[in-house]
Each structure stands twice: as C-alpha cells, then as structure tokens.
Amino acid sequence: MYIVEFTLKHTAMPLTVQKKEQAAAEAAYKAALDAIASGNPVTLEATCDKVTDKKVAIAVSELAAVQIYEKSGSAGASGRAPGFFALAGDEK
C-alpha cells in the first residue's frame, strides 16, 4: 500500500489517500505536481483505494507540498513517521 500525502498551507494536518499500486500512487503524485507547477486545474480530486468512498478535493492554490511513501507500519526504522520536517525536540 502506498500513501500520497498532501500538505496544505496554514494547516498542520496533511490529507492522505492510499493507493494499492505504486503506479497509481505515482500518477496521483504527478498530477499534484503538475497542478502545483501550472495552477491548472483549479481543484485536484484524489480518491482512496483502501476506503473506496473516501474522496478529497483540494484547491491547488492551497497545496504546499505532496509526498509519496510506502506504508510499512506507523513509523520507520528510526521511530519517526515519514516526512520532511523534524521537530525541534528531535535534534541531538
């Protein structure tokens, strides 16, 4: 299972959808990247393969980042969830 995570401006909680196939996750990621780069379409819709009735529509102007990762548990080998940011308390 692959997770596509959308980070919105001024919002701490990301929006996520799960995809069964890597190709489907890559396609959703690419669609988000293209939308961020061009501003078109104005809204981006994503669906979830695990919860089939889950849909999310995102205003592209509010989209700050998108990432994709393989779901292998709630935390990685380091004990932290996947992502780009580290909390100040995590520094050693």
C-alpha distances in whole Angstrom, upper triangle without the diagonal:
4,7,10,13,16,19,23,26,28,25,24,21,18,16,12,10,7,6,5,7,8,11,10,9,12,14,14,14,17,19,19,21,23,24,24,27,29,29,28,27,28,25,21,19,16,14,11,9,9,12,14,17,16,17,18,21,22,25,25,28,26,23,24,20,17,14,11,9,6,6,8,10,13,14,15,18,20,19,18,15,14,17,20,23,24,26,30,30,28,30,32
4,7,10,13,16,20,23,25,22,21,18,15,14,10,8,6,5,6,7,6,10,9,6,9,12,11,11,14,16,15,17,20,20,21,23,25,25,25,24,25,22,19,17,14,13,10,10,10,13,15,17,15,16,16,19,19,23,22,25,23,20,20,17,13,10,7,6,4,5,9,11,13,14,14,17,19,19,17,14,12,14,17,20,22,24,28,28,26,28,31
4,6,10,13,16,19,21,19,17,15,11,10,7,6,5,6,9,10,9,12,10,7,10,12,10,10,14,15,14,15,18,19,19,21,23,23,23,22,23,20,16,15,12,11,9,10,10,12,14,16,14,14,14,16,16,20,19,22,20,17,17,14,10,8,6,5,6,6,10,11,12,13,14,17,19,18,16,12,10,11,15,17,19,21,25,26,24,26,29
4,7,10,13,17,19,17,16,14,10,8,6,5,6,8,11,11,10,12,10,6,8,10,7,7,11,11,10,12,15,15,15,18,20,19,19,18,19,16,13,12,9,10,9,11,12,14,15,16,13,13,12,14,13,16,15,18,16,13,14,11,7,6,5,7,9,10,14,15,15,16,16,20,21,20,17,14,11,11,14,16,19,21,25,26,24,27,30
4,7,10,13,15,13,12,10,6,6,4,7,9,11,14,15,14,15,13,10,12,13,10,9,12,13,10,12,15,15,14,17,19,19,19,18,18,16,13,13,10,12,11,14,14,15,17,18,14,13,11,13,12,15,14,16,14,11,11,8,6,5,6,8,11,11,15,15,14,15,16,20,20,19,16,12,10,9,12,14,17,18,22,23,22,24,27
4,6,10,13,11,11,9,5,5,6,9,12,14,17,18,17,17,15,12,13,14,10,9,12,12,9,11,14,12,11,15,17,16,16,16,15,13,11,11,10,12,13,16,17,17,18,18,15,13,10,11,9,11,10,12,10,7,8,6,5,7,9,12,15,15,19,19,17,18,19,23,23,22,18,15,13,11,12,14,17,19,22,24,23,25,29
4,7,9,7,8,7,5,7,9,12,15,17,21,21,20,21,19,16,16,17,14,12,15,15,11,12,15,14,12,15,17,16,18,17,16,14,13,14,13,16,16,19,20,20,21,21,17,16,13,13,10,11,11,12,9,6,6,5,6,8,11,14,17,17,20,20,18,19,20,23,22,21,18,15,13,10,11,12,15,16,19,22,21,23,26
4,6,6,8,8,7,8,11,14,18,20,24,24,23,24,21,18,19,19,16,15,17,16,12,13,16,14,12,15,17,15,17,16,14,13,12,14,14,17,18,21,22,21,23,22,18,16,13,12,9,9,9,9,6,5,5,7,9,12,15,18,21,21,24,24,21,22,23,27,26,25,21,18,17,14,14,14,17,18,21,23,23,25,29
4,5,8,10,10,12,15,18,21,24,27,28,26,27,25,22,22,22,19,17,19,18,15,15,17,15,12,16,17,15,18,18,15,15,15,17,18,21,22,25,26,25,26,25,22,20,16,15,11,11,10,9,5,6,5,9,12,15,18,21,24,24,27,27,24,24,25,29,27,26,22,20,19,16,15,15,18,18,20,23,23,25,28
4,7,9,11,13,16,20,23,26,29,30,29,30,28,25,25,26,22,21,23,22,18,19,21,19,16,19,21,19,21,21,18,17,18,20,20,23,24,27,27,26,28,27,23,21,18,17,14,13,14,12,8,10,9,12,15,17,20,23,26,26,28,27,24,25,26,29,27,26,23,20,20,17,16,15,17,17,19,21,22,24,28
4,6,7,10,13,17,20,23,27,28,27,28,26,23,24,24,21,19,22,21,17,19,21,19,17,20,22,20,22,21,19,17,17,18,18,20,21,24,24,23,25,24,20,19,15,15,13,13,14,13,9,10,10,12,14,16,19,20,23,23,25,24,21,22,24,27,25,24,20,18,18,15,15,14,16,16,19,21,21,23,27
4,7,10,13,17,19,23,26,27,26,28,26,22,24,25,21,20,23,22,19,20,23,21,19,22,24,22,24,24,22,20,19,20,19,21,21,24,23,23,25,24,20,20,17,17,15,16,17,16,13,12,11,12,14,15,18,19,21,21,23,21,18,18,21,24,22,20,17,15,15,13,13,12,13,13,16,17,18,20,24
4,7,9,13,16,19,23,24,24,25,23,20,22,23,19,18,21,21,17,19,22,20,19,22,24,22,24,23,21,19,18,18,17,18,17,20,20,19,21,21,17,16,14,15,14,15,16,17,13,12,12,12,13,14,16,17,19,18,20,19,16,17,19,23,21,19,16,13,14,12,14,13,15,15,18,19,19,22,25
4,6,10,13,16,19,21,20,22,19,16,18,19,15,14,18,17,14,16,19,17,16,20,22,20,21,20,19,16,15,15,13,15,14,18,17,17,19,19,15,14,12,13,11,14,14,15,12,10,10,9,9,10,12,14,16,16,18,18,15,16,18,22,21,19,16,13,12,11,12,13,15,16,19,21,20,23,26
4,7,10,14,17,19,18,20,17,14,16,17,13,13,16,15,13,15,18,16,16,19,21,19,20,18,17,14,12,12,10,11,11,14,14,14,15,15,11,10,8,10,9,12,13,15,12,10,12,11,10,11,12,14,16,15,18,18,16,17,19,23,23,21,18,15,14,13,15,16,19,20,23,24,24,26,30
4,7,10,13,15,15,17,14,11,14,15,11,11,15,15,12,15,18,17,17,20,22,21,21,19,19,16,13,12,9,9,8,11,11,11,13,14,10,10,9,11,11,15,15,18,15,13,14,12,10,10,10,11,12,12,15,15,14,16,17,21,22,20,17,14,13,13,15,17,19,21,24,25,24,27,30
4,7,10,12,13,14,11,9,12,13,9,11,14,14,13,16,18,17,18,21,22,21,21,19,19,16,13,11,7,6,5,8,8,9,10,11,8,8,8,11,12,16,16,19,17,15,16,14,11,11,10,11,12,11,15,15,15,17,19,22,23,22,20,16,15,15,18,20,22,24,28,28,27,30,33
4,7,9,10,12,10,8,11,12,10,12,15,15,15,17,20,19,20,23,25,24,23,22,22,19,16,13,10,8,5,6,6,8,10,12,10,11,12,15,16,19,20,23,21,18,19,17,13,12,10,10,9,9,12,13,14,16,17,21,22,21,19,16,14,16,19,21,23,25,29,29,28,30,33
4,6,7,9,6,6,9,10,9,11,14,14,15,17,19,19,21,23,24,24,23,22,23,20,16,14,10,9,6,5,7,10,10,13,12,12,14,16,17,21,21,24,23,20,21,18,14,13,10,10,9,10,13,15,16,18,19,22,24,23,22,18,16,18,21,23,26,28,31,32,30,32,35
4,7,9,7,8,11,12,12,14,16,17,18,20,22,23,24,26,27,28,26,25,26,23,20,17,14,12,9,6,8,11,11,15,14,15,17,20,21,25,24,28,26,23,24,21,18,16,12,12,10,10,13,15,17,19,19,22,25,24,23,20,18,20,23,26,28,30,34,34,32,34,37
4,5,5,6,9,10,11,13,14,16,17,19,20,22,23,25,26,27,25,24,26,24,20,18,15,13,11,9,11,14,14,18,17,17,19,21,22,25,24,28,27,23,24,21,17,15,12,12,10,11,14,17,19,20,20,23,25,25,24,21,19,20,23,26,28,31,35,35,33,35,37
4,5,5,6,9,10,10,12,14,15,16,18,20,21,22,24,25,24,23,25,23,19,18,15,14,13,12,14,17,17,20,19,19,19,21,22,24,23,26,25,22,22,19,15,13,9,9,8,11,13,17,19,19,19,21,23,24,22,19,17,18,20,24,26,29,32,33,31,32,35
4,5,5,6,9,10,10,12,14,15,16,18,20,21,22,23,22,21,24,22,18,17,14,14,14,13,15,18,18,20,19,19,19,21,21,24,22,25,25,22,23,19,16,14,11,12,12,15,17,20,22,23,22,25,27,27,26,22,20,20,22,26,28,31,35,36,33,35,37
4,5,5,6,9,10,11,12,14,15,17,19,20,21,22,20,19,21,19,15,14,11,10,10,10,13,15,14,17,16,15,16,17,18,21,20,23,23,20,21,18,15,14,11,12,12,14,17,20,21,23,23,25,27,27,25,22,19,20,22,25,28,31,34,35,33,35,38
4,5,5,6,9,10,11,12,14,15,17,18,20,21,20,19,21,18,14,13,10,10,10,10,12,15,15,17,15,15,15,16,17,19,18,21,21,17,18,15,11,10,7,9,9,12,15,17,18,19,19,22,24,24,22,18,16,16,18,21,24,27,30,32,29,31,34
4,5,5,6,9,10,10,12,14,15,16,18,19,18,18,20,18,15,15,12,13,13,14,16,18,18,21,19,17,17,18,18,20,18,21,21,17,18,15,11,10,8,10,11,14,17,20,21,21,21,23,25,25,23,20,17,17,18,22,25,28,31,32,30,31,34
4,5,5,6,9,10,10,12,14,15,16,17,16,15,18,16,13,12,11,12,13,13,17,18,17,19,18,16,16,16,16,18,16,20,20,17,18,15,12,12,10,13,14,17,20,23,23,24,24,27,28,29,26,23,20,20,21,24,27,30,33,35,33,34,37
4,5,5,6,9,10,11,12,14,15,16,14,13,15,13,10,9,7,9,10,12,15,16,15,17,15,13,12,13,13,15,13,17,17,14,15,13,10,10,9,12,14,16,19,21,22,23,23,26,27,27,24,21,18,18,19,22,25,28,31,33,31,33,36
4,5,5,6,9,10,11,12,14,15,15,14,16,14,11,12,10,12,13,15,17,18,18,20,17,15,14,14,13,15,13,16,16,12,13,10,7,7,7,10,13,15,19,21,21,21,21,24,25,25,22,19,16,15,16,19,22,25,28,30,28,30,33
4,5,5,6,8,10,10,12,13,13,13,15,15,12,13,12,14,16,17,20,21,21,22,20,18,16,16,15,16,13,16,17,14,14,12,9,10,10,14,16,19,22,24,24,25,24,27,28,28,26,22,19,18,18,21,25,28,31,33,31,32,35
4,5,5,6,9,10,11,11,10,10,12,11,8,10,10,13,15,17,20,20,20,20,18,15,14,13,12,13,11,14,15,12,14,12,10,12,12,16,18,20,24,26,26,26,26,30,30,30,27,24,21,20,20,23,27,29,32,34,33,34,37
4,5,5,6,9,10,10,10,10,11,10,7,9,9,13,15,17,20,20,20,20,18,15,13,11,10,11,8,11,12,9,10,9,7,10,11,15,18,19,23,24,24,25,25,28,28,28,25,22,19,17,17,20,24,26,29,31,30,31,34
4,5,5,6,9,10,10,11,13,13,11,13,13,16,18,20,23,23,23,24,21,19,16,15,13,13,10,12,13,10,10,8,7,10,11,15,18,21,24,26,25,25,25,28,28,28,25,22,19,17,16,19,23,26,28,31,29,30,33
4,5,5,6,8,8,9,11,12,10,13,14,17,20,22,24,25,24,25,22,19,17,16,14,13,10,12,14,12,13,12,11,13,15,18,21,24,27,29,29,29,29,32,32,32,29,26,23,21,20,23,27,29,32,35,33,34,37
4,5,5,5,5,6,8,8,7,11,12,16,19,21,24,24,23,23,21,17,15,13,11,10,6,9,11,9,11,11,11,14,16,20,23,25,28,29,29,29,29,33,32,33,29,26,23,21,21,23,27,29,31,34,33,34,37
4,6,5,8,9,10,10,10,13,14,18,20,23,25,26,25,25,22,19,16,14,11,10,6,8,9,7,8,8,9,13,15,19,22,24,28,29,28,28,28,31,31,31,27,25,22,19,18,20,24,26,28,31,30,31,35
4,6,8,10,12,13,13,16,17,21,23,26,28,29,28,28,26,23,20,18,15,13,10,10,13,11,11,11,12,15,17,21,24,27,30,31,31,30,30,33,32,33,30,27,24,21,20,22,26,28,30,33,32,33,36
4,5,8,10,12,12,16,18,21,24,27,29,29,29,29,26,23,20,17,15,13,10,10,13,12,13,14,15,18,20,24,27,29,33,34,33,33,33,36,36,36,33,30,27,24,23,25,29,31,34,37,36,36,40
4,6,6,9,10,14,16,20,23,26,28,28,27,27,24,21,18,15,12,10,6,7,10,10,12,13,15,18,20,24,27,29,33,34,33,33,33,36,36,36,33,30,27,24,23,25,29,31,33,36,35,36,39
3,5,8,9,12,15,18,22,24,27,27,26,25,23,19,17,14,12,10,8,10,13,12,15,16,16,19,21,25,27,29,33,34,33,34,34,38,37,37,34,31,28,26,25,27,31,33,36,38,37,39,42
4,5,7,10,13,16,20,22,25,25,23,22,20,17,15,11,10,9,7,10,13,12,15,16,16,19,20,24,27,28,32,33,32,33,34,37,37,37,34,30,28,26,26,28,32,33,36,39,38,39,43
4,7,10,13,17,20,23,26,25,24,22,20,16,14,10,9,6,6,7,10,11,14,16,16,20,21,25,28,29,33,33,32,33,34,38,38,37,33,30,28,26,26,27,31,32,35,37,37,38,42
4,7,10,13,17,20,22,21,20,19,16,13,10,6,5,5,5,8,10,10,14,15,14,18,19,23,25,26,30,30,29,31,32,35,35,35,31,28,26,24,24,26,29,31,34,36,35,37,41
4,7,10,14,17,19,18,17,17,14,11,8,5,5,6,6,10,11,9,13,13,12,15,16,19,22,23,26,27,27,28,29,32,33,32,29,25,23,21,22,24,28,29,32,34,34,35,39
4,7,10,13,16,15,14,13,11,7,6,4,6,9,10,13,13,12,15,15,13,16,16,19,21,21,25,26,25,27,28,32,32,31,28,25,23,22,23,25,29,30,33,35,34,36,40
4,7,10,12,12,11,11,9,6,5,6,8,12,12,16,15,13,16,15,12,14,13,16,17,18,21,22,22,24,25,29,30,29,26,22,20,20,22,24,27,28,32,33,32,34,38
4,7,9,9,7,8,6,5,6,9,11,15,16,19,18,16,19,18,15,15,14,16,17,17,20,21,21,23,25,28,30,28,26,22,21,21,23,25,28,30,33,35,33,36,39
4,6,6,6,7,6,7,9,12,14,18,18,22,20,18,20,18,15,15,13,14,14,14,17,18,18,21,22,26,27,26,24,20,19,20,23,25,27,29,32,33,31,34,37
4,6,5,9,8,10,12,15,18,21,22,25,24,21,23,21,18,17,15,15,14,13,16,17,18,21,22,26,28,26,25,21,20,21,24,27,29,31,34,35,33,36,39
4,6,9,9,11,14,17,19,23,24,27,25,23,24,22,19,18,16,15,14,12,15,15,16,19,21,24,26,24,23,20,19,21,24,26,28,30,33,33,32,35,37
4,6,5,9,12,15,18,22,23,26,24,22,24,23,20,19,18,18,17,15,18,18,18,21,23,27,28,26,25,21,21,22,26,27,29,30,34,34,33,36,39
4,6,8,12,15,18,21,23,26,25,23,25,24,21,21,19,20,19,17,20,21,21,24,26,30,31,30,28,24,24,25,28,30,32,33,37,37,36,39,42
4,6,10,13,16,20,22,25,23,22,25,24,22,22,21,22,21,20,23,23,23,26,28,32,33,31,29,26,25,26,29,30,33,33,37,38,37,40,43
4,7,10,13,17,19,22,20,19,21,20,18,19,18,19,19,18,21,21,20,23,26,29,30,28,26,22,22,23,25,27,29,30,34,34,33,36,39
4,7,10,14,15,19,17,16,19,18,16,18,17,19,20,19,23,23,22,25,27,30,31,30,27,23,22,22,25,26,29,30,33,34,34,36,40
4,6,10,12,15,13,13,16,15,14,16,16,18,20,19,23,23,22,24,26,30,30,29,26,22,21,20,22,24,26,27,31,32,32,34,38
4,7,9,12,11,11,14,15,14,17,18,20,22,22,26,26,25,27,29,32,32,31,28,24,23,22,23,24,28,29,32,34,33,35,39
4,6,9,7,7,11,12,12,15,17,20,22,22,26,26,25,26,28,31,31,30,27,23,22,20,21,22,25,26,29,31,31,33,36
4,5,5,7,11,12,13,17,19,22,25,26,29,29,28,29,30,34,33,32,29,26,24,22,22,23,26,27,30,32,32,34,38
4,5,5,9,10,11,15,17,21,24,25,29,29,28,29,29,33,32,32,28,25,23,20,20,22,25,27,29,32,31,33,36
4,6,8,11,13,17,20,23,26,28,31,31,30,30,31,34,33,33,29,26,24,21,21,21,25,26,28,31,31,32,36
4,6,9,12,15,18,21,25,25,29,29,27,27,28,32,31,30,26,23,22,19,18,19,22,23,25,28,28,29,33
4,6,8,12,15,18,21,22,25,26,24,24,25,29,28,27,24,21,19,16,16,17,20,21,24,27,26,28,31
4,7,11,14,17,21,22,25,25,23,23,24,27,26,25,22,19,17,14,13,13,17,19,21,24,23,24,28
4,7,10,14,17,19,22,22,21,20,21,24,23,23,19,16,14,11,10,12,16,18,20,23,22,23,27
4,7,10,14,15,19,20,19,19,19,22,22,22,18,15,12,10,10,13,17,19,22,24,23,24,28
4,7,10,12,15,17,16,16,15,19,19,19,16,13,9,8,9,12,15,18,21,23,21,23,26
4,7,9,13,14,15,15,14,17,18,18,16,13,9,9,11,15,17,20,24,25,23,24,27
4,6,9,11,12,12,11,14,15,16,13,10,7,9,12,15,17,20,23,24,21,23,26
4,6,9,11,11,10,13,15,15,14,11,9,12,15,18,19,22,25,26,23,25,27
4,6,8,9,9,13,15,14,13,10,9,12,16,18,19,21,25,25,22,25,27
4,7,8,8,10,13,12,12,10,10,14,17,19,20,22,25,25,22,24,26
4,6,7,10,12,10,11,9,10,14,17,19,19,20,24,23,20,23,25
4,7,10,11,9,8,6,9,12,16,16,16,17,21,20,17,21,23
4,7,7,5,5,4,7,10,14,14,14,15,18,17,15,18,19
4,5,5,6,6,7,10,13,14,14,16,19,18,15,17,18
4,5,7,9,10,13,15,16,15,17,20,18,15,17,17
4,6,8,10,12,14,14,12,14,16,15,11,13,14
4,7,9,12,14,14,12,13,16,14,11,14,15
4,6,9,11,11,9,10,13,13,10,13,14
4,6,10,10,10,12,15,15,12,15,18
4,7,9,10,13,16,17,14,16,19
4,6,8,11,14,16,13,15,18
4,7,10,13,15,13,14,17
4,7,9,12,10,11,15
4,6,8,6,8,11
4,5,5,7,11
4,5,6,9
4,6,8
4,6
4
